[in-house]
Amino acid sequence: MAIRILHRLTLPSSADERLAEEARLVRTLPGCREAEAYRSLRDPLEVAVVQLWQDESAHDAYAADVAAATVPSLVAELAARDEVRTEAYTHEYFSPADGVWTAASQGAARRIVWPARGPVRIVIQSCFADPEGEAPALLANERETLREPGCEEFAWMRGVEDARHILLLERWSSQRIYDQHWVLRRRTASGGPARVRAERTHGTNGAEFYRHQQFRLLYGRWLPADPDDFPTTVDWPAR
């Protein structure tokens, strides 16, 4: 299964060239499908680094090279000082069908709808033909959405290497809250006008939905940020 990695950092724009160099290097490594750095439209110090690995073993090999210092990594340097917020997920793309976002792997013939719990993380990558022209509307959309109850994060970001590449990061306190947001958007048609799309220079457009989970780098391993979830003594089976 492919692995989505999301790193959140606080860095000045003077770091953009190093972020871009690191992304270009990571994209050449075995098993890497995507690697890109984005900077917030609203907060000039807020950065997101997204990576997509073909499976966990490919990411493990990359992490081992970083730990051995054979592959330089600004992210790892900052993570060792607890200056990075990292999330990792089993990758899925979703598409809307009859008003319901459905995972590509599930198809339309589901007979069981499993219960939903916990905060929701949403990762949406797009490519806009006119990012500068779109920026005021995106920022207005961000300000208004952050006013909604239970919206913990709603951030429009653009690529450090290619400003046409757009990333939207959302975090909602629960599935119920996100459902209310989605219904509100549909009822009020408040998503804004259709945007002119462009071809990406690298990476893939798509919408991803996850149960929010955060990790810390300790002793060369990415461990759950919540110590109650540390699998250090017993390798517990996945629930």
SVG drawing of the C-alpha trace seen along z (x, -y; Angstrom):
<svg xmlns="http://www.w3.org/2000/svg" viewBox="-29 -39 55 48">
<polyline fill="none" stroke="black" stroke-width="0.4" points="0.0,0.0 1.3,-3.5 2.1,-5.8 1.3,-9.5 3.6,-11.6 2.8,-15.1 5.3,-17.3 4.4,-20.7 7.3,-23.2 7.8,-26.9 10.5,-28.4 11.3,-31.7 11.1,-32.1 14.9,-32.1 14.7,-28.3 12.7,-27.8 15.7,-26.8 16.7,-24.2 13.2,-22.9 13.0,-22.7 16.4,-21.0 15.3,-18.4 12.1,-17.7 13.8,-17.3 16.3,-14.9 13.6,-12.8 11.7,-12.5 14.7,-10.6 14.8,-8.0 13.5,-4.5 9.8,-4.1 9.1,-7.9 6.0,-8.9 5.7,-12.5 7.7,-15.0 6.9,-18.7 7.1,-21.7 4.2,-24.2 4.1,-27.6 0.9,-29.1 -0.9,-31.9 -1.8,-33.5 1.1,-32.8 4.5,-33.4 6.3,-31.2 4.0,-28.1 5.3,-25.3 4.0,-21.8 6.1,-19.0 4.1,-16.2 5.6,-12.9 4.1,-9.8 5.9,-6.4 4.9,-3.3 4.9,-1.3 6.2,-1.4 9.5,0.4 10.4,-2.3 9.9,-5.0 11.8,-2.9 14.8,-2.7 14.7,-6.5 14.5,-7.0 17.5,-4.7 19.5,-6.7 18.6,-9.9 19.6,-8.5 22.9,-7.4 23.4,-10.9 23.8,-9.5 20.7,-11.6 20.5,-15.1 17.2,-16.2 16.2,-19.5 13.0,-17.9 14.9,-15.3 17.2,-18.0 14.2,-19.9 12.3,-16.8 15.2,-15.8 14.6,-19.1 10.8,-18.5 10.3,-21.4 8.2,-19.3 4.6,-18.0 4.5,-14.8 1.5,-12.7 1.5,-9.4 -1.4,-7.6 -2.2,-4.6 -2.8,-6.5 -6.2,-6.8 -7.8,-9.0 -11.5,-9.9 -14.0,-11.2 -17.5,-12.5 -20.4,-10.3 -24.0,-11.4 -22.7,-13.8 -20.6,-11.2 -16.8,-11.2 -15.9,-7.5 -12.4,-5.9 -11.2,-4.6 -10.5,-1.2 -14.0,-0.8 -16.0,-1.1 -19.7,-1.6 -20.9,1.8 -20.2,1.3 -22.6,3.2 -21.1,2.1 -20.5,-1.5 -18.0,-1.4 -18.4,-3.9 -16.3,-7.0 -14.4,-8.4 -11.9,-11.1 -10.6,-14.2 -10.6,-14.3 -7.5,-15.2 -8.1,-16.2 -5.3,-16.7 -6.3,-18.1 -3.8,-18.9 -4.7,-20.9 -3.1,-22.9 -4.5,-26.4 -3.6,-28.3 -3.7,-31.7 -2.6,-31.2 -2.0,-35.0 -5.5,-35.9 -7.0,-33.1 -5.2,-34.1 -7.7,-36.8 -10.7,-34.4 -8.8,-31.6 -7.8,-33.7 -11.4,-34.9 -12.5,-31.3 -10.0,-30.4 -11.0,-33.2 -14.7,-32.3 -14.2,-28.5 -12.1,-29.0 -15.1,-30.6 -17.1,-27.4 -17.4,-25.4 -15.0,-22.5 -12.6,-23.8 -9.2,-23.3 -7.3,-24.0 -8.1,-25.2 -5.0,-26.4 -4.5,-27.2 -0.8,-26.8 1.1,-27.0 4.1,-25.1 7.6,-26.4 8.9,-25.1 5.7,-25.8 3.3,-28.4 0.5,-26.9 0.5,-23.8 -2.0,-24.3 -2.5,-22.4 -5.5,-22.6 -5.1,-21.2 -8.1,-20.8 -8.6,-19.4 -12.0,-19.0 -12.7,-18.0 -14.9,-15.1 -16.6,-13.4 -20.0,-14.8 -18.5,-18.4 -17.1,-17.8 -20.4,-16.4 -22.1,-19.6 -19.4,-21.7 -19.9,-19.7 -23.7,-20.0 -23.4,-23.7 -21.1,-24.2 -23.5,-22.3 -26.6,-24.2 -25.0,-27.6 -23.0,-26.9 -20.1,-28.6 -17.2,-26.8 -16.6,-29.6 -16.5,-29.7 -15.0,-26.9 -11.3,-27.5 -9.2,-27.2 -7.0,-24.1 -3.5,-23.5 -1.2,-20.5 1.1,-19.8 4.9,-19.7 5.1,-16.8 2.9,-15.0 -0.8,-14.2 -4.0,-16.1 -6.5,-14.4 -8.5,-14.5 -7.5,-12.4 -9.4,-11.8 -7.8,-10.4 -8.3,-9.9 -5.8,-12.5 -2.7,-11.0 0.6,-12.6 4.1,-11.2 7.4,-12.2 10.9,-11.2 12.5,-9.4 15.6,-7.1 15.5,-7.1 11.9,-5.9 8.6,-7.7 6.5,-6.9 2.9,-8.0 2.9,-11.5 0.6,-10.1 2.8,-7.9 -0.2,-5.6 0.1,-4.5 3.9,-3.6 4.3,0.0 7.8,0.4 7.6,3.6 4.9,5.6 4.3,5.4 0.5,5.1 -1.6,6.2 -3.4,3.4 -6.9,2.7"/>
</svg>
